[in-house]
């Protein structure tokens, strides 16, 4: 074999190595993107499931079986959260009982998902703004985190009386 043939073989080997490295890198990047997307979809399902669960509850502890025309009779802003005796989620009976609720779900593929809930009164015509006074609108914020997502997924829902 001559010098030219050896150089061609070496050059071809380098080109094949670069091609294999590029293809492998492409598949690894796509695989990471797929894992991220699946983790986000799982987190979104957990967040929506939490909102759905909260929406099955009454608007306010003080509104169960009663009708109000002014929000002054509702739970005070500083008292939002579970009432005395409501120590487990199965005993929650109104929306604001979920304030500061945290749930951990362990999945076989993605590990632990942390779901945290915050509930506040919100302005009637602008539910993105939290109200410091009682209103007939409560905003539910659900935050889901997971190591594969890397960021926090946030879901918000306004519920009215």
Beta strands, then each sheet from edge to edge (+ up, - down):
strand 1: 102-107
strand 2: 111-121
strand 3: 137-145
strand 4: 153-160
sheet 1: 1+ 2- 3+ 4-
end
